[in-house]
């Protein structure tokens, strides 16, 4: 983990909450996909190296009303040496069809819990600088719901949800939206306009 780490990587998910319930909002004669039942289960991305030598993996667990994400960052391109894990969970609700991403639905993913766990002392020190406070310890999850500016993490009080898109492609891979550079998906007008990394069932 280096100080040059791309801040947006830490919250690449979608996605990435408060309890909500799934809604169908189906129009006449159509059945919107994916449905909450389609999403339920475990999903994961491949080990992804964005080219800075610090790879990451996204691991999701979804029910028909809740989502949980572990964003796992690694100090190497092979995802062998973990550096930190961001955990986010909450409720979600699906809406109508996306006008920007063919075949996708709009979604709102609420932030109920946001924590970060450094996996060594060096990363703990980096987080103290990035988040502007002390108290990070290797192997211990710390609440970051108040935000972490250096990692692109907005306070939950200012950004209680991500407004996203959800796509299930023809190969059965799940995609949330491609996150913007400023990591701001806090309002409906910030919803992504392209699909992000493919996630496979695990």
HELIX and SHEET records of a PDB file:
HELIX    1   1 UNK A    7  UNK A   11  5                                   5    
HELIX    2   2 UNK A   36  UNK A   39  1                                   4    
HELIX    3   3 UNK A  121  UNK A  131  1                                  11    
HELIX    4   4 UNK A  149  UNK A  151  5                                   3    
HELIX    5   5 UNK A  188  UNK A  190  5                                   3    
SHEET    1   A 7 UNK A 141  UNK A 143  0                                        
SHEET    2   A 7 UNK A 113  UNK A 118 -1                                        
SHEET    3   A 7 UNK A  82  UNK A  97 -1                                        
SHEET    4   A 7 UNK A  66  UNK A  74 -1                                        
SHEET    5   A 7 UNK A  56  UNK A  62 -1                                        
SHEET    6   A 7 UNK A  41  UNK A  44 -1                                        
SHEET    7   A 7 UNK A 200  UNK A 201 -1                                        
SHEET    1   B 6 UNK A 141  UNK A 143  0                                        
SHEET    2   B 6 UNK A 113  UNK A 118 -1                                        
SHEET    3   B 6 UNK A  82  UNK A  97 -1                                        
SHEET    4   B 6 UNK A 105  UNK A 110 -1                                        
SHEET    5   B 6 UNK A 161  UNK A 168 -1                                        
SHEET    6   B 6 UNK A 174  UNK A 176 -1                                        
END                                                                             
